[in-house]
């Protein structure tokens, strides 16, 4: 941890020199309400890591106080709180805001989308960042990609799903754009915050759920109610997280402070990627010991899901210009990236 902080501090000092190191670091004492509990593996802990490191690297000048869901803002209301200026910042992921603008979900997790390395390459160097900021600025928010996690699972079910027809009529917690795909299969979807899922599953308010990766799902105890666990997470092959900042607050910051926040978030992305890949196999072993059956979707089911996803893309592109532009940008980058991916990586 100390070595990482020292290395990041050196990177920050070099970055500040390039950006105009004569500017002082702003002294910030901001609330940062979150969508996830700070104790929740990766989803919450990554937010704590970046806030703790910003404080350490600035001798306490930048203080982002992690506020638990509901402490000052309900988990799924942080968008409005940041946009209005009720709070200065928040920790979340943009896939929760499809009710505001479906295009924002394309910067969180994309069904049948890219792995983390390709996804971040598009964001940093393929035009994604400029689009992300432009779209968020329409809502009075500046958001910085500030973490990532590995592929997720695609569902916990009480009974084995033997065909696509077995999904029909289920009530299921589902996230982001994947929920729109499931709706096309006659699944009734709900977006629930993490802490609300287990009681809803236990009480039968929902029949099934997806939430995250094995290490996180294990901690939330879904295995106590549902024993059939499905992969791959076709809807979230990688999921990016964000540090949301009120736009007026962001624009008032010095260039030095902006560079510090952005660089700390870049470091947090690497941290989240490595941690997420390292903790899954132990969780899978433990889940199997607890009687969970691990399933892999057959190709014919994945083919139907992908077909429905492309229908969603067509509909959202027609309904939302922001979605159309973001999808076109990502698609063009992926087509070009394939030229490199197909020859550079083992199949």
C-alpha positions as a Python dict, from the first residue, in 0.01 Angstrom:
ca = {
    (1, 'X'): (0, 0, 0),
    (2, 'X'): (281, 242, 97),
    (3, 'X'): (479, 157, -216),
    (4, 'X'): (169, 209, -431),
    (5, 'X'): (96, 546, -270),
    (6, 'X'): (457, 658, -321),
    (7, 'X'): (452, 553, -687),
    (8, 'X'): (119, 724, -746),
    (9, 'X'): (242, 1039, -572),
    (10, 'X'): (543, 1048, -805),
    (11, 'X'): (313, 1007, -1106),
    (12, 'X'): (98, 1288, -975),
    (13, 'X'): (393, 1521, -930),
    (14, 'X'): (505, 1455, -1287),
    (15, 'X'): (149, 1506, -1413),
    (16, 'X'): (120, 1831, -1220),
    (17, 'X'): (438, 1956, -1377),
    (18, 'X'): (290, 1895, -1719),
    (19, 'X'): (-37, 2061, -1621),
    (20, 'X'): (113, 2364, -1452),
    (21, 'X'): (242, 2264, -1110),
    (22, 'X'): (246, 2623, -982),
    (23, 'X'): (-126, 2595, -905),
    (24, 'X'): (-212, 2500, -549),
    (25, 'X'): (-411, 2194, -456),
    (26, 'X'): (-764, 2291, -359),
    (27, 'X'): (-867, 2211, -5),
    (28, 'X'): (-1180, 2002, -38),
    (29, 'X'): (-1403, 1866, 234),
    (30, 'X'): (-1675, 1697, 33),
    (31, 'X'): (-1940, 1441, 111),
    (32, 'X'): (-1934, 1145, -127),
    (33, 'X'): (-2255, 944, -87),
    (34, 'X'): (-2239, 604, -247),
    (35, 'X'): (-2462, 353, -417),
    (36, 'X'): (-2283, 68, -237),
    (37, 'X'): (-2191, 5, 129),
    (38, 'X'): (-1824, 78, 194),
    (39, 'X'): (-1777, -278, 324),
    (40, 'X'): (-1898, -439, 0),
    (41, 'X'): (-1608, -605, -180),
    (42, 'X'): (-1480, -391, -467),
    (43, 'X'): (-1809, -211, -537),
    (44, 'X'): (-1774, -18, -213),
    (45, 'X'): (-1413, -76, -115),
    (46, 'X'): (-1281, 77, -439),
    (47, 'X'): (-1454, 401, -346),
    (48, 'X'): (-1288, 393, -6),
    (49, 'X'): (-950, 322, -161),
    (50, 'X'): (-961, 624, -391),
    (51, 'X'): (-1085, 858, -118),
    (52, 'X'): (-821, 735, 129),
    (53, 'X'): (-541, 770, -126),
    (54, 'X'): (-642, 1118, -233),
    (55, 'X'): (-629, 1223, 132),
    (56, 'X'): (-291, 1055, 183),
    (57, 'X'): (-133, 1201, -130),
    (58, 'X'): (-244, 1555, -49),
    (59, 'X'): (-166, 1556, 324),
    (60, 'X'): (-537, 1567, 393),
    (61, 'X'): (-621, 1858, 162),
    (62, 'X'): (-859, 1649, -50),
    (63, 'X'): (-1116, 1486, 175),
    (64, 'X'): (-1394, 1287, 9),
    (65, 'X'): (-1600, 1148, 296),
    (66, 'X'): (-1758, 817, 195),
    (67, 'X'): (-2122, 831, 298),
    (68, 'X'): (-2303, 500, 324),
    (69, 'X'): (-2619, 445, 116),
    (70, 'X'): (-2909, 617, 286),
    (71, 'X'): (-2695, 809, 535),
    (72, 'X'): (-2757, 1139, 359),
    (73, 'X'): (-2882, 1024, 16),
    (74, 'X'): (-3064, 700, -81),
    (75, 'X'): (-2850, 464, -287),
    (76, 'X'): (-3025, 522, -618),
    (77, 'X'): (-3076, 897, -577),
    (78, 'X'): (-2715, 1013, -586),
    (79, 'X'): (-2748, 1127, -949),
    (80, 'X'): (-3007, 1389, -859),
    (81, 'X'): (-2817, 1490, -546),
    (82, 'X'): (-2497, 1560, -741),
    (83, 'X'): (-2676, 1726, -1033),
    (84, 'X'): (-2862, 1965, -802),
    (85, 'X'): (-2555, 2048, -595),
    (86, 'X'): (-2707, 1900, -279),
    (87, 'X'): (-2380, 1706, -252),
    (88, 'X'): (-2051, 1772, -428),
    (89, 'X'): (-1967, 1416, -532),
    (90, 'X'): (-2084, 1054, -533),
    (91, 'X'): (-1950, 703, -590),
    (92, 'X'): (-2152, 484, -827),
    (93, 'X'): (-2168, 334, -1175),
    (94, 'X'): (-2350, 499, -1464),
    (95, 'X'): (-2552, 190, -1555),
    (96, 'X'): (-2793, 284, -1277),
    (97, 'X'): (-2906, 593, -1465),
    (98, 'X'): (-3088, 443, -1764),
    (99, 'X'): (-3399, 622, -1640),
    (100, 'X'): (-3215, 952, -1696),
    (101, 'X'): (-3035, 871, -2020),
    (102, 'X'): (-2982, 520, -2158),
    (103, 'X'): (-2655, 626, -2322),
    (104, 'X'): (-2488, 653, -1981),
    (105, 'X'): (-2514, 276, -1942),
    (106, 'X'): (-2280, 231, -2237),
    (107, 'X'): (-2004, 372, -2014),
    (108, 'X'): (-2077, 122, -1738),
    (109, 'X'): (-2140, -222, -1887),
    (110, 'X'): (-2232, -330, -2240),
    (111, 'X'): (-2412, -657, -2317),
    (112, 'X'): (-2179, -876, -2522),
    (113, 'X'): (-1932, -594, -2477),
    (114, 'X'): (-1557, -564, -2442),
    (115, 'X'): (-1320, -689, -2177),
    (116, 'X'): (-1180, -426, -1943),
    (117, 'X'): (-863, -356, -2144),
    (118, 'X'): (-1050, -291, -2469),
    (119, 'X'): (-1325, -97, -2290),
    (120, 'X'): (-1081, 137, -2119),
    (121, 'X'): (-883, 180, -2441),
    (122, 'X'): (-1198, 312, -2606),
    (123, 'X'): (-1272, 539, -2312),
    (124, 'X'): (-921, 686, -2290),
    (125, 'X'): (-810, 692, -2652),
    (126, 'X'): (-1108, 609, -2873),
    (127, 'X'): (-1337, 903, -2809),
    (128, 'X'): (-1535, 755, -2520),
    (129, 'X'): (-1414, 1002, -2257),
    (130, 'X'): (-1516, 1310, -2457),
    (131, 'X'): (-1863, 1166, -2520),
    (132, 'X'): (-1903, 1059, -2156),
    (133, 'X'): (-1822, 1407, -2032),
    (134, 'X'): (-2035, 1581, -2295),
    (135, 'X'): (-2341, 1371, -2210),
    (136, 'X'): (-2298, 1404, -1834),
    (137, 'X'): (-2246, 1780, -1863),
    (138, 'X'): (-2599, 1804, -2005),
    (139, 'X'): (-2717, 1701, -1658),
    (140, 'X'): (-2487, 1925, -1456),
    (141, 'X'): (-2245, 1646, -1364),
    (142, 'X'): (-1881, 1580, -1444),
    (143, 'X'): (-1796, 1213, -1403),
    (144, 'X'): (-1457, 1040, -1398),
    (145, 'X'): (-1419, 668, -1466),
    (146, 'X'): (-1259, 552, -1143),
    (147, 'X'): (-1258, 173, -1126),
    (148, 'X'): (-1349, -151, -1299),
    (149, 'X'): (-1442, -505, -1206),
    (150, 'X'): (-1408, -839, -1380),
    (151, 'X'): (-1690, -1023, -1561),
    (152, 'X'): (-2003, -1081, -1360),
    (153, 'X'): (-2235, -1377, -1331),
    (154, 'X'): (-2564, -1356, -1516),
    (155, 'X'): (-2806, -1490, -1261),
    (156, 'X'): (-2910, -1680, -949),
    (157, 'X'): (-3214, -1904, -994),
    (158, 'X'): (-3407, -2132, -761),
    (159, 'X'): (-3460, -2388, -1039),
    (160, 'X'): (-3239, -2493, -1326),
    (161, 'X'): (-3303, -2300, -1648),
    (162, 'X'): (-3319, -2568, -1917),
    (163, 'X'): (-3432, -2348, -2206),
    (164, 'X'): (-3493, -1985, -2290),
    (165, 'X'): (-3865, -2044, -2230),
    (166, 'X'): (-3797, -2112, -1861),
    (167, 'X'): (-3718, -1743, -1818),
    (168, 'X'): (-4064, -1630, -1922),
    (169, 'X'): (-4274, -1483, -1645),
    (170, 'X'): (-3992, -1462, -1389),
    (171, 'X'): (-3957, -1157, -1166),
    (172, 'X'): (-3587, -1077, -1163),
    (173, 'X'): (-3357, -807, -1035),
    (174, 'X'): (-3150, -694, -1333),
    (175, 'X'): (-2912, -409, -1404),
    (176, 'X'): (-2859, -160, -1684),
    (177, 'X'): (-2908, -239, -2049),
    (178, 'X'): (-2923, -611, -1979),
    (179, 'X'): (-3261, -553, -1814),
    (180, 'X'): (-3401, -431, -2146),
    (181, 'X'): (-3285, -755, -2307),
    (182, 'X'): (-3452, -966, -2038),
    (183, 'X'): (-3776, -772, -2079),
    (184, 'X'): (-3787, -888, -2440),
    (185, 'X'): (-3795, -1244, -2306),
    (186, 'X'): (-4100, -1165, -2090),
    (187, 'X'): (-3895, -1134, -1772),
    (188, 'X'): (-4030, -870, -1532),
    (189, 'X'): (-3722, -681, -1419),
    (190, 'X'): (-3662, -456, -1120),
    (191, 'X'): (-3356, -246, -1037),
    (192, 'X'): (-3280, -294, -668),
    (193, 'X'): (-2986, -161, -471),
    (194, 'X'): (-2750, -429, -342),
    (195, 'X'): (-2876, -425, 15),
    (196, 'X'): (-3237, -476, -95),
    (197, 'X'): (-3182, -785, -308),
    (198, 'X'): (-3148, -1066, -53),
    (199, 'X'): (-3466, -981, 140),
    (200, 'X'): (-3660, -951, -187),
    (201, 'X'): (-3528, -1290, -300),
    (202, 'X'): (-3592, -1453, 36),
    (203, 'X'): (-3948, -1319, 60),
    (204, 'X'): (-4032, -1413, -299),
    (205, 'X'): (-4079, -1055, -415),
    (206, 'X'): (-3841, -1155, -692),
    (207, 'X'): (-3782, -1506, -829),
    (208, 'X'): (-3422, -1460, -938),
    (209, 'X'): (-3144, -1205, -941),
    (210, 'X'): (-2813, -1103, -1086),
    (211, 'X'): (-2583, -866, -905),
    (212, 'X'): (-2210, -907, -946),
    (213, 'X'): (-1910, -1139, -937),
    (214, 'X'): (-1872, -1457, -725),
    (215, 'X'): (-1667, -1283, -453),
    (216, 'X'): (-1939, -1021, -410),
    (217, 'X'): (-2243, -1247, -456),
    (218, 'X'): (-2100, -1486, -196),
    (219, 'X'): (-2084, -1208, 59),
    (220, 'X'): (-2448, -1112, -5),
    (221, 'X'): (-2563, -1469, 64),
    (222, 'X'): (-2776, -1537, -244),
    (223, 'X'): (-2673, -1905, -225),
    (224, 'X'): (-2895, -1942, 82),
    (225, 'X'): (-3205, -1901, -135),
    (226, 'X'): (-3102, -1993, -490),
    (227, 'X'): (-2862, -2275, -579),
    (228, 'X'): (-2829, -2239, -956),
    (229, 'X'): (-2563, -1987, -1062),
    (230, 'X'): (-2523, -1899, -1431),
    (231, 'X'): (-2228, -1781, -1643),
    (232, 'X'): (-2101, -1607, -1844),
    (233, 'X'): (-2220, -1260, -1753),
    (234, 'X'): (-2317, -1173, -2108),
    (235, 'X'): (-2461, -842, -1986),
    (236, 'X'): (-2151, -730, -1795),
    (237, 'X'): (-1821, -862, -1927),
    (238, 'X'): (-1662, -568, -1748),
    (239, 'X'): (-1817, -291, -1542),
    (240, 'X'): (-1669, 55, -1496),
    (241, 'X'): (-1729, 270, -1189),
    (242, 'X'): (-1741, 644, -1154),
    (243, 'X'): (-1662, 936, -931),
    (244, 'X'): (-1945, 1182, -1000),
    (245, 'X'): (-1880, 1550, -929),
    (246, 'X'): (-2117, 1843, -953),
    (247, 'X'): (-2021, 2026, -1274),
    (248, 'X'): (-1994, 2371, -1114),
    (249, 'X'): (-1773, 2228, -840),
    (250, 'X'): (-1552, 2055, -1099),
    (251, 'X'): (-1510, 2363, -1312),
    (252, 'X'): (-1408, 2565, -1006),
    (253, 'X'): (-1117, 2331, -928),
    (254, 'X'): (-759, 2417, -1013),
    (255, 'X'): (-595, 2221, -1295),
    (256, 'X'): (-366, 2061, -1039),
    (257, 'X'): (-656, 1927, -836),
    (258, 'X'): (-828, 1794, -1149),
    (259, 'X'): (-511, 1610, -1250),
    (260, 'X'): (-479, 1462, -902),
    (261, 'X'): (-834, 1329, -909),
    (262, 'X'): (-800, 1190, -1261),
    (263, 'X'): (-465, 1024, -1188),
    (264, 'X'): (-590, 872, -863),
    (265, 'X'): (-884, 729, -1057),
    (266, 'X'): (-653, 584, -1322),
    (267, 'X'): (-460, 409, -1046),
    (268, 'X'): (-785, 286, -894),
    (269, 'X'): (-885, 134, -1228),
    (270, 'X'): (-569, -79, -1227),
    (271, 'X'): (-624, -170, -862),
    (272, 'X'): (-981, -283, -924),
    (273, 'X'): (-888, -485, -1233),
    (274, 'X'): (-612, -678, -1055),
    (275, 'X'): (-810, -736, -736),
    (276, 'X'): (-1120, -852, -921),
    (277, 'X'): (-931, -1114, -1118),
    (278, 'X'): (-750, -1242, -808),
    (279, 'X'): (-1047, -1310, -579),
    (280, 'X'): (-1296, -1504, -791),
    (281, 'X'): (-1167, -1859, -789),
    (282, 'X'): (-1167, -1892, -411),
    (283, 'X'): (-1524, -1761, -403),
    (284, 'X'): (-1636, -2010, -668),
    (285, 'X'): (-1482, -2297, -470),
    (286, 'X'): (-1662, -2186, -154),
    (287, 'X'): (-1994, -2149, -332),
    (288, 'X'): (-1967, -2501, -468),
    (289, 'X'): (-1889, -2627, -117),
    (290, 'X'): (-2214, -2462, -7),
    (291, 'X'): (-2411, -2665, -260),
    (292, 'X'): (-2428, -2418, -548),
    (293, 'X'): (-2435, -2563, -898),
    (294, 'X'): (-2236, -2362, -1154),
    (295, 'X'): (-2399, -2354, -1497),
    (296, 'X'): (-2280, -2225, -1833),
    (297, 'X'): (-2537, -2093, -2078),
    (298, 'X'): (-2553, -2304, -2397),
    (299, 'X'): (-2467, -2137, -2724),
    (300, 'X'): (-2829, -2136, -2840),
    (301, 'X'): (-2939, -1934, -2535),
    (302, 'X'): (-2656, -1685, -2578),
    (303, 'X'): (-2750, -1649, -2945),
    (304, 'X'): (-3107, -1552, -2851),
    (305, 'X'): (-2985, -1307, -2588),
    (306, 'X'): (-2753, -1143, -2839),
    (307, 'X'): (-3031, -1120, -3097),
    (308, 'X'): (-3252, -944, -2843),
    (309, 'X'): (-2966, -714, -2745),
    (310, 'X'): (-2925, -598, -3103),
    (311, 'X'): (-3296, -519, -3108),
    (312, 'X'): (-3248, -304, -2798),
    (313, 'X'): (-2958, -125, -2966),
    (314, 'X'): (-3173, -46, -3269),
    (315, 'X'): (-3458, 84, -3055),
    (316, 'X'): (-3241, 293, -2823),
    (317, 'X'): (-3044, 440, -3113),
    (318, 'X'): (-3369, 553, -3274),
    (319, 'X'): (-3502, 699, -2948),
    (320, 'X'): (-3191, 864, -2804),
    (321, 'X'): (-2934, 1060, -3005),
    (322, 'X'): (-2681, 1035, -2721),
    (323, 'X'): (-2711, 656, -2728),
    (324, 'X'): (-2676, 649, -3105),
    (325, 'X'): (-2354, 853, -3098),
    (326, 'X'): (-2200, 660, -2810),
    (327, 'X'): (-2288, 323, -2963),
    (328, 'X'): (-2148, 429, -3303),
    (329, 'X'): (-1823, 538, -3139),
    (330, 'X'): (-1783, 217, -2940),
    (331, 'X'): (-1876, -2, -3237),
    (332, 'X'): (-1628, 169, -3469),
    (333, 'X'): (-1352, 135, -3211),
    (334, 'X'): (-1429, -234, -3158),
    (335, 'X'): (-1424, -304, -3531),
    (336, 'X'): (-1082, -145, -3558),
    (337, 'X'): (-958, -302, -3236),
    (338, 'X'): (-1040, -645, -3379),
    (339, 'X'): (-767, -593, -3640),
    (340, 'X'): (-518, -599, -3353),
    (341, 'X'): (-702, -840, -3122),
    (342, 'X'): (-735, -1111, -3387),
    (343, 'X'): (-360, -1129, -3449),
    (344, 'X'): (-215, -1015, -3116),
    (345, 'X'): (-393, -1248, -2873),
    (346, 'X'): (-426, -1622, -2839),
    (347, 'X'): (-771, -1744, -2931),
}
